[in-house]
């Protein structure tokens, strides 16, 4: 196994061991986990869970619910097992080794979440590091990834994901005729800048209309490197809806420890 580091998230309430040179959880994972915290569910599946960042951030907030992660990389599965134990979440979280895109495996979950690979083609990014390739470049189109999420959701179950803002048309095309009640929250890197990420949720088997929520701004200006109060609240452990509404964070302000803050 490659070298690892142990990094703190959610004001140190969550500790994750993750590769030094591989894909590292960061802001995208914590944004998705904060959005997940606004959902009502008894069971959650995180597909392509990696070392468990989103799943375990959710389990910390909802220890009464069942949380499972599905991951095909054996090294990430081993780290996820260790992270579950290190954070004392064995009673509410588990990791399953398997390919999300394959038929069979875990299904019937109230909520299925994912931070899918952002690119369908290796030519879209320059020289992806081998250790990060699987996390950045998908083996199948985004539509297949989303349809597999829907297969693993229970009837009327919800799926939620974070992705590049310029892929929103592809996300909506994958959901068309299969899920409704779509909600979209844009994520802007700074005030006045176009969104670079979108947080999307949808309910399987419904036809409710699309809603576009007010966006989240990550940085107040391009030069300071500081986070907005709303982003600080997310990183401290607040739910996304409360953070955007300006509700004070329930935990002290934090920062991204693991890197990979791509927004």
SVG drawing of the C-alpha trace seen along z (x, -y; Angstrom):
<svg xmlns="http://www.w3.org/2000/svg" viewBox="-45 -39 50 49">
<polyline fill="none" stroke="black" stroke-width="0.4" points="0.0,0.0 1.2,-3.5 2.1,-6.1 -0.9,-7.5 -1.7,-10.5 -4.4,-10.9 -6.5,-14.1 -9.2,-15.8 -12.6,-16.9 -15.7,-18.4 -13.6,-20.3 -11.7,-17.2 -14.7,-15.0 -13.9,-12.8 -10.4,-11.4 -9.6,-9.8 -6.5,-7.8 -6.0,-8.4 -3.2,-8.0 -0.6,-10.7 -0.3,-10.4 -3.8,-9.1 -7.2,-10.7 -7.8,-12.7 -11.1,-13.8 -11.7,-17.5 -14.3,-20.1 -16.5,-18.3 -16.9,-15.4 -17.8,-17.6 -20.3,-19.6 -22.0,-16.3 -22.1,-15.1 -23.7,-18.4 -26.3,-18.0 -26.9,-14.4 -27.5,-15.6 -30.6,-17.5 -32.2,-14.2 -34.5,-12.0 -33.4,-8.3 -32.9,-5.1 -30.4,-3.6 -27.6,-5.1 -25.3,-3.7 -22.2,-5.7 -21.1,-4.3 -17.5,-4.7 -17.0,-5.6 -13.2,-5.6 -11.8,-5.8 -15.3,-6.6 -15.3,-10.4 -19.0,-11.0 -20.4,-7.9 -18.6,-8.4 -19.4,-12.1 -23.0,-11.1 -22.8,-8.3 -21.4,-10.7 -24.5,-12.9 -26.9,-10.0 -25.6,-7.0 -29.1,-5.6 -29.2,-5.0 -27.5,-2.2 -24.6,-3.4 -22.8,-1.3 -20.1,-2.1 -19.4,-0.3 -15.9,-0.5 -14.0,1.6 -10.4,0.6 -9.0,3.1 -6.6,0.5 -9.4,-2.0 -11.6,0.7 -8.9,1.6 -8.5,-2.1 -12.2,-2.5 -12.4,0.5 -9.7,-1.2 -11.5,-4.5 -14.8,-3.0 -13.0,-1.4 -10.9,-4.4 -14.0,-6.6 -15.9,-4.1 -18.7,-3.7 -18.8,0.1 -22.4,0.2 -23.7,-2.1 -21.2,-1.9 -19.8,0.9 -17.9,1.1 -18.5,3.6 -16.0,4.4 -17.6,4.4 -18.1,2.6 -20.9,0.1 -21.5,0.4 -22.0,4.2 -25.4,5.8 -26.2,7.2 -24.8,6.2 -26.4,4.0 -29.7,2.2 -33.0,1.1 -31.5,-2.0 -33.5,-5.1 -30.6,-7.3 -27.8,-6.6 -25.0,-9.2 -21.9,-9.6 -19.0,-11.8 -18.6,-10.2 -15.5,-10.5 -15.5,-13.9 -14.2,-12.8 -15.3,-10.1 -12.2,-10.4 -8.5,-10.5 -7.9,-13.1 -10.0,-15.6 -7.2,-16.2 -3.5,-16.3 -1.4,-13.4 -3.6,-12.1 -1.5,-10.6 -1.9,-6.8 -2.9,-6.7 -5.8,-9.1 -6.8,-7.9 -9.7,-5.7 -11.2,-8.5 -11.0,-11.1 -11.7,-9.1 -14.8,-6.8 -14.9,-3.5 -18.4,-4.3 -20.5,-7.4 -21.9,-9.5 -25.4,-8.3 -24.5,-4.7 -23.2,-5.8 -26.4,-7.6 -28.7,-4.8 -26.8,-2.4 -27.4,-4.7 -31.1,-4.6 -31.1,-0.8 -29.6,-0.6 -32.2,-3.0 -35.5,-1.7 -38.8,-2.6 -39.2,-6.4 -35.7,-6.5 -33.5,-9.5 -30.1,-9.8 -27.7,-12.7 -24.4,-13.6 -21.9,-16.4 -20.5,-17.0 -19.0,-19.5 -21.5,-22.3 -20.8,-22.0 -22.2,-18.4 -25.7,-19.4 -27.3,-18.7 -25.9,-15.1 -27.1,-14.6 -30.6,-15.8 -30.6,-13.5 -29.7,-10.5 -32.6,-11.3 -35.2,-12.0 -38.1,-9.6 -36.6,-7.8 -36.6,-10.4 -38.2,-13.7 -38.3,-16.3 -34.8,-17.3 -33.1,-19.9 -30.0,-21.7 -27.7,-23.9 -24.9,-25.7 -21.5,-26.0 -19.5,-29.1 -15.7,-29.4 -16.1,-33.1 -18.6,-35.9 -19.6,-36.7 -17.9,-33.7 -19.8,-31.0 -20.6,-27.8 -18.0,-25.1 -19.9,-22.4 -23.6,-21.4 -25.2,-19.4 -28.1,-17.5 -30.7,-15.3 -33.7,-13.5 -36.4,-11.0 -36.8,-7.8 -40.0,-7.1 -41.6,-10.6 -42.5,-13.4 -42.2,-16.4 -40.7,-19.6 -37.1,-20.8 -36.1,-23.3 -33.0,-25.4 -31.8,-26.4 -29.8,-29.5 -26.1,-28.9 -23.2,-28.5 -20.2,-30.8 -17.0,-29.1 -14.5,-32.1 -15.4,-35.8 -12.7,-36.9 -10.2,-35.3 -7.0,-36.2 -7.6,-35.7 -7.9,-31.9 -10.5,-32.4 -13.8,-30.6 -17.2,-32.4 -19.1,-32.0 -21.5,-29.5 -18.6,-27.3 -17.0,-27.5 -20.3,-26.3 -20.4,-23.3 -16.8,-22.4 -17.6,-22.6 -20.4,-20.1 -23.6,-22.1 -26.2,-20.8 -26.1,-22.5 -29.5,-24.1 -28.7,-25.6 -25.3,-26.8 -26.8,-28.6 -29.5,-30.1 -26.9,-31.6 -27.6,-29.4 -24.6,-29.4 -22.5,-26.2 -23.0,-23.6 -19.3,-23.0 -16.2,-25.3 -15.0,-26.6 -12.8,-24.2 -10.8,-24.0 -10.2,-21.4 -7.5,-19.1 -7.4,-16.5 -6.9,-18.6 -8.7,-18.1 -10.9,-21.2 -11.8,-21.5 -14.6,-24.0"/>
</svg>
